[in-house]
Amino acid sequence: MRIDHIHFYVKDALTCRDWFVQQMGFEFVASGASCHTRTTIVNSGAIYFVLSSAIASNSPVAQFLRQHPPGVADIAFKVTDLEWVMERLLQRGAKVIQPLQTHNYEYGCLKWAKVAAWGDMTHTLVERCGILPIPDFPVQVDWLKSQVQRQTSNVNTSPTEAFTHIDHIVLNVAAGDLPKAVQWYQQVLDFQPQQVFTIHTENSGLCSQVMVHPVTGTQLPINEPTSANSQIQEFLDVNRGPGIQHIALATRNIVNAIAQRRRQGMSFINIPPTYYSQLGDRHPSYNFSAAEWEAITQQQILVDWQAQSPQALLLQTFTQPIFAEPTFFFEFIERRWGAQGFGEGNFRALFEAIEREQVKRGCLPMEKR
């Protein structure tokens, strides 16, 4: 299973679209509306985000936003034989939200179905048959093709591709639910457990299990809090349940991607100077050029690796939450020299950086420091 697209439910789809185009460098693809929901699509590389907002109270978006703040409502996976996949999912106990449907076009067809996932999130399974000149998305059954507008917005599209694909998606679940969530993704969707991280500071902690699809390599880390004041617990409280904490976007040049986003006004987490002084002690064998080291520190990029492959580097950074609530944010990631998986150093650095943001919000007293 590969990621086909991510569906966000937001307060204003068009305003959100403009933010992705202007702040993130995405391109506008298409817009349309049903009797109750407005939807627009943006794209960068192989990444497609579908953004929907309510225009009537009976919209599924309105129902979602009565329970949760804006965020990811659906992760869609691309499959090659949807009938066979759905048969297996039913045998494994998956709850079908929308049965298999087929939309035929003169240039191909789109098959899709939707199943319940963890919490209120869903997974759409998509099979694309034939050549679709512009990807079509199973947004809603009553989507009116005559209303779709393709590349007709006055929004300026980006001339450069900042991001190539989704590297991973992180799901937060309630304390005690990690084993059950891992079991569900393993038994129902065939994801397999890989790395485990347990992070504790003087103030809070989390446990994370990285899930990877054995065929496609799609990565889904799942986090649970290990303390009442954990940032994962704060997410669960504000989100009013489990949900997607962040999506990692892969880039070929993270320094340029961050510099461009900063020029456009995007805010990122702050990394203290001590991180970089300690980094040389942790990995003295890796030599950056003076110019590259200056760029890494200036853009506050985290650098990590795995012990078995010290030359294969992970370069990462994280945005501030993109909505009003301290829930969903983006990660930018560049993998060099075949870097796989995740490094514990960056995992801890991210956790500590979010802790500092919790302190600023008054959500985490630093009693022991």
C-alpha positions in Angstrom: 0.0 0.0 0.0 1.3 3.4 -1.1 -0.1 6.7 0.0 -2.4 8.0 -2.7 -3.5 11.2 -1.0 -4.3 12.8 2.4 -7.6 14.4 3.1 -7.8 17.3 5.5 -11.0 18.7 7.0 -10.6 22.4 7.5 -12.6 25.5 8.3 -12.0 27.2 4.9 -10.7 25.1 2.1 -9.9 28.0 -0.2 -7.9 29.9 2.5 -6.1 26.6 3.3 -5.3 26.1 -0.4 -3.8 29.5 -0.7 -1.7 28.8 2.4 -0.3 25.6 0.8 0.5 27.4 -2.4 2.0 30.6 -0.9 3.7 29.2 2.1 4.6 25.6 1.1 5.2 26.0 -2.6 2.4 23.5 -3.6 0.5 23.9 -6.9 -3.2 24.2 -7.2 -4.8 21.3 -9.0 -8.6 21.4 -8.9 -11.6 22.7 -7.0 -15.2 21.7 -6.8 -18.3 21.7 -4.6 -21.2 19.4 -3.7 -24.4 20.7 -2.1 -22.7 20.7 1.3 -18.9 20.6 1.0 -16.3 22.6 -0.9 -13.1 20.8 -1.9 -9.8 21.8 -3.4 -6.7 19.8 -4.2 -3.0 20.9 -4.1 0.1 19.0 -5.2 3.9 18.8 -4.9 5.7 16.0 -6.6 3.9 12.7 -5.7 2.1 14.5 -2.8 -1.6 15.3 -3.1 -3.5 17.0 -0.3 -7.3 17.2 -0.6 -8.8 20.0 1.5 -12.5 20.1 2.3 -14.6 22.6 4.3 -18.4 22.7 5.0 -20.9 24.9 3.2 -23.9 23.3 5.0 -24.4 21.8 8.4 -25.0 18.3 7.0 -21.4 18.2 5.6 -19.2 15.4 6.9 -16.6 18.1 7.5 -19.0 20.0 9.8 -19.7 16.8 11.7 -15.9 16.1 12.0 -15.2 19.7 13.2 -17.8 19.5 15.9 -15.7 16.7 17.4 -12.2 17.7 16.5 -10.1 20.7 15.4 -9.0 20.9 11.8 -6.6 18.1 10.7 -6.3 14.8 8.8 -9.6 12.9 8.4 -8.5 10.3 5.9 -5.3 8.7 4.6 -5.9 7.1 1.2 -3.8 4.1 0.1 -3.3 3.1 -3.5 -3.8 -0.6 -4.3 -3.7 -2.7 -7.5 -6.7 -5.0 -7.0 -9.3 -3.4 -4.8 -11.9 -6.2 -5.0 -9.3 -8.7 -3.6 -8.1 -6.1 -1.0 -11.6 -5.5 0.3 -12.4 -9.2 0.5 -9.3 -9.7 2.7 -10.1 -6.6 4.8 -13.6 -7.9 5.5 -12.2 -11.3 6.5 -9.9 -9.5 8.9 -12.7 -7.6 10.6 -12.4 -4.2 9.0 -15.5 -1.9 9.3 -16.6 -0.7 5.9 -17.7 2.9 5.9 -18.3 3.2 2.1 -18.5 0.0 -0.1 -16.6 -0.3 -3.3 -17.6 2.1 -6.0 -16.4 2.6 -9.6 -16.4 5.8 -11.5 -15.8 5.4 -15.3 -14.3 8.0 -17.5 -13.4 7.9 -21.2 -9.7 7.8 -20.2 -9.9 5.2 -17.4 -11.7 4.4 -14.2 -11.4 5.1 -10.5 -12.3 2.4 -8.0 -12.5 3.2 -4.3 -13.8 2.1 -0.9 -13.5 3.4 2.6 -12.9 1.6 6.0 -12.8 2.9 9.5 -9.3 3.3 11.0 -8.1 4.3 14.4 -10.3 6.8 16.3 -12.5 8.9 13.9 -9.9 8.6 11.1 -10.7 6.6 7.9 -8.6 4.9 5.2 -9.8 5.2 1.6 -8.5 2.4 -0.7 -8.0 3.5 -4.3 -7.4 1.6 -7.5 -6.7 3.7 -10.6 -7.3 2.0 -13.9 -6.1 3.4 -17.2 -4.3 6.8 -17.7 -5.8 9.7 -15.8 -4.3 12.9 -17.2 -5.0 14.7 -13.9 -5.6 12.5 -10.9 -9.2 12.2 -9.8 -10.0 11.7 -6.2 -12.9 9.9 -4.4 -13.8 13.0 -2.5 -17.5 12.4 -2.3 -20.1 10.3 -4.0 -22.1 13.4 -5.1 -19.1 15.2 -6.5 -20.4 17.0 -9.6 -17.9 16.7 -12.5 -19.3 19.7 -14.2 -18.4 21.9 -11.2 -14.8 20.9 -11.1 -12.4 23.7 -12.1 -8.8 22.7 -13.0 -6.0 25.3 -12.8 -8.5 28.2 -13.1 -7.8 29.8 -9.7 -6.0 33.2 -9.6 -3.6 31.7 -7.1 0.0 31.8 -8.3 1.5 28.3 -8.7 5.0 27.5 -7.7 7.6 27.2 -10.4 9.7 24.8 -8.3 9.0 21.5 -6.7 9.9 21.8 -3.0 8.8 18.4 -1.9 8.9 15.1 -3.7 6.8 12.6 -1.6 5.5 11.7 1.8 8.2 10.1 3.9 6.1 9.1 6.8 2.9 9.9 8.8 2.8 9.9 12.6 -0.3 8.7 14.5 -0.9 9.6 18.2 -3.0 7.2 20.3 -4.1 7.2 23.9 -2.0 5.7 26.7 -2.4 1.9 26.7 -3.7 1.8 23.1 -0.3 1.5 21.4 -0.3 -2.4 21.4 -3.9 -2.4 20.1 -3.2 0.1 17.3 0.0 -1.8 16.3 -2.0 -5.0 16.2 -4.8 -3.4 14.1 -2.4 -2.1 11.5 -0.5 -5.3 11.4 -3.5 -7.7 11.1 -5.7 -5.5 8.9 -3.3 -3.6 6.6 -0.2 -5.8 6.8 2.1 -3.2 8.3 5.0 -4.7 10.3 6.6 -3.4 13.5 10.2 -2.1 13.1 12.0 0.4 15.4 10.8 1.2 18.9 11.6 4.4 20.7 11.0 5.2 24.4 11.8 8.8 25.2 11.9 10.2 28.8 13.0 13.6 30.1 12.8 15.0 33.6 9.3 16.2 32.7 7.4 13.8 30.4 7.8 10.9 28.0 6.4 8.9 25.1 6.7 5.4 23.5 6.7 5.0 19.8 6.5 2.0 17.5 7.4 2.4 13.9 5.2 0.4 11.5 6.4 -0.2 7.9 4.5 -1.8 5.0 6.8 -4.7 3.9 6.0 -4.3 0.2 5.9 -0.5 -0.4 8.0 0.7 2.6 5.2 3.1 3.7 6.1 4.2 7.2 3.6 4.9 10.0 5.1 5.6 13.5 2.5 5.3 16.3 3.0 7.2 19.5 1.5 6.9 23.0 2.1 9.1 26.0 3.9 7.7 29.1 3.1 10.6 31.4 0.0 12.8 32.0 1.8 15.9 30.9 3.4 14.4 27.8 3.1 16.4 24.5 1.3 13.3 23.1 -1.3 13.6 25.9 -1.6 17.4 25.2 -2.3 16.5 21.5 -4.9 13.9 22.5 -6.6 16.5 24.8 -6.7 19.3 22.3 -7.6 17.0 19.4 -10.2 15.4 21.6 -9.0 11.9 20.6 -6.3 10.1 18.6 -5.2 11.5 15.3 -2.4 12.4 13.0 0.3 14.5 14.7 2.4 15.3 11.7 3.3 14.4 8.1 6.9 14.2 7.0 7.6 15.7 3.5 10.7 14.5 1.7 12.9 17.1 -0.1 16.1 16.8 -2.1 17.5 20.0 -0.6 16.3 20.6 3.0 18.4 23.8 3.4 16.9 25.5 0.4 13.4 24.2 1.3 13.5 25.7 4.8 15.2 28.9 3.7 12.4 29.5 1.1 9.7 28.7 3.6 11.2 31.1 6.2 11.3 33.9 3.6 7.6 33.3 3.1 6.9 33.7 6.8 6.7 30.1 8.0 7.6 29.4 11.6 9.6 26.4 12.8 10.6 24.9 16.1 13.6 26.5 17.7 16.8 24.4 18.2 19.2 25.6 20.9 22.9 26.3 20.0 23.9 23.6 22.5 22.5 21.0 20.2 25.1 21.8 17.5 28.0 21.9 20.0 27.0 18.5 21.2 26.4 17.2 17.7 30.1 17.2 16.9 30.8 15.2 20.0 28.2 12.6 19.0 29.4 12.2 15.5 33.0 13.4 15.1 33.7 11.3 12.1 31.3 13.2 9.8 32.8 16.3 8.2 30.5 18.9 6.8 32.0 21.7 4.8 32.2 25.0 6.6 29.5 26.5 4.3 27.2 23.5 4.8 27.6 23.5 8.5 26.8 27.2 8.6 23.7 26.6 6.6 22.6 23.7 8.8 23.0 25.7 12.0 21.4 28.8 10.5 18.3 26.9 9.3 18.3 24.9 12.6 18.3 21.5 11.0 18.5 18.4 13.1 21.1 15.8 12.0 21.0 12.1 12.8 22.1 8.7 11.7 21.9 5.0 12.8 24.9 3.4 14.5 25.2 0.7 11.8 25.3 3.3 9.0 27.0 6.5 10.4 27.6 8.0 7.0 23.9 7.8 6.0 22.4 11.0 7.4 18.9 12.1 8.3 18.3 15.9 8.1 15.1 17.0 9.6 13.2 20.0 10.9 9.6 20.7 12.1 7.1 23.5 11.6 5.1 25.1 14.3 1.4 23.8 14.3 -0.2 25.0 11.1 -3.7 25.4 12.6 -4.9 27.5 15.5 -4.7 24.6 17.9 -1.3 23.0 19.0 -2.0 19.8 17.1 -0.9 19.1 13.5 2.4 20.2 12.1 4.8 19.3 9.2 8.2 17.7 9.2 10.7 18.3 6.4 13.2 15.5 5.8 16.2 14.8 3.6 17.7 11.3 3.6 21.3 11.2 2.4 23.3 8.1 1.3 20.5 5.7 1.7 19.5 6.6 5.2 16.7 4.4 6.5 14.4 4.4 9.5 14.8 7.0 12.2 17.6 8.1 14.5 17.0 8.4 18.3 19.0 11.6 18.6 16.6 13.5 16.3 13.6 11.8 17.9 14.7 13.1 21.3 15.6 16.5 20.0 12.1 16.9 18.5 10.5 15.7 21.8 12.5 18.2 23.8 11.8 21.0 21.3 8.0 20.4 21.6 8.5 20.4 25.4 9.9 23.9 25.2 6.8 24.9 23.2 4.6 23.4 25.9 6.4 25.5 28.5 5.8 28.7 26.4 2.1 27.8 26.3 2.1 27.2 30.1 1.2 23.5 29.6 4.3 22.0 31.1 5.8 23.4 34.3 9.5 22.7 34.4 9.6 22.0 38.2 12.8 19.9 38.1 15.0 22.3 36.1 
